Amino acid sequence: MQKIDPQEYQKRLDRLTEILAGIAAHADEVSLRRCPYKNRLDQCTAQFGCRNKRKPQVAGGLPVCAGDDKLDYRPAWETS
């Protein structure tokens, strides 16, 4: 078995940290304006009422999210 060079190992860890930090920063930015219940297919996964929900594209499917991600989505949520 080949020995691991600690400096090369650390260099690779640092590179992974740099990549993942960029992904995390982008996710933090997007989370401020994108509804957390909207999946990657623009479907609503919320189990409560929201004025941005539209009829599913297929019978029995998830509702379509009509939010445009340009507005603060939080007031759209209905509360009981």
N, C-alpha and C positions, 0 to 999 in steps of 0.2 A: 504494500500500500504506500502511496506517495504521501510525503509529509506536507502539511499545509504551511505556507509561508505566512506568518502573522501580519506582515505589512500588506501583502496582497489581499489577504482576507479582509483587513480593515478598509482597504481602498474600495473593495466591492461592497462592503456594508455601507460605507459613506455614499457611494453612488446610488444604491437602492434607497437610502434615506432621502437623498436629494429628489429622486423620482417620486417617491411616495409623498413627500412634503408638498410637491406641486399638485398632485392629485387631491390631497386633503385640503389644500388652500382653495382649489377650484370648487370642491364640494361644499365647503363652508360658504363661499360666495353665492353659489347657486341656491343653497338652502334658504337664503334670505328672501328669495322671490318665487321659488318653485314650490308648489304644494307637495308636502311629503307623501300624500296619498296618490299622487299621479305616477304611474309606472312608465317604463321606457316606451310603451306603445300608446301613450297618451290616454290610458284608461284609468278610471277612478276606482281605487280600492277601498275608499272610505266606507265604513259601515254606519254612516249617519248621513243626514240630508245636507246637500250642498247645492247652491243655485247654479253651479257650473256643470252639474251632471247633465248629460244628454243620453238619449236612448242608445242601447248597445248596438253595434253594427251587426251582430249576429244574435239570434234568439238565445237567451240564457247566458250571454257573455257579460263581461263587465261594462258598466256605462262608460261612455266617452267623456273625457274631461275637456270642457270647452274653455278652460282658463288659458290665457295667452302668456302667462308668466311675466307680464309687464306690469301687472297691478298687484297690490298687496292682497293675496288670496284669503287672508284670515277672516275678514268680515263676511265672506261668502258662506261660512259655516253657519248652519242653523243650530240654535240651542233650544233645548226643551224648557 
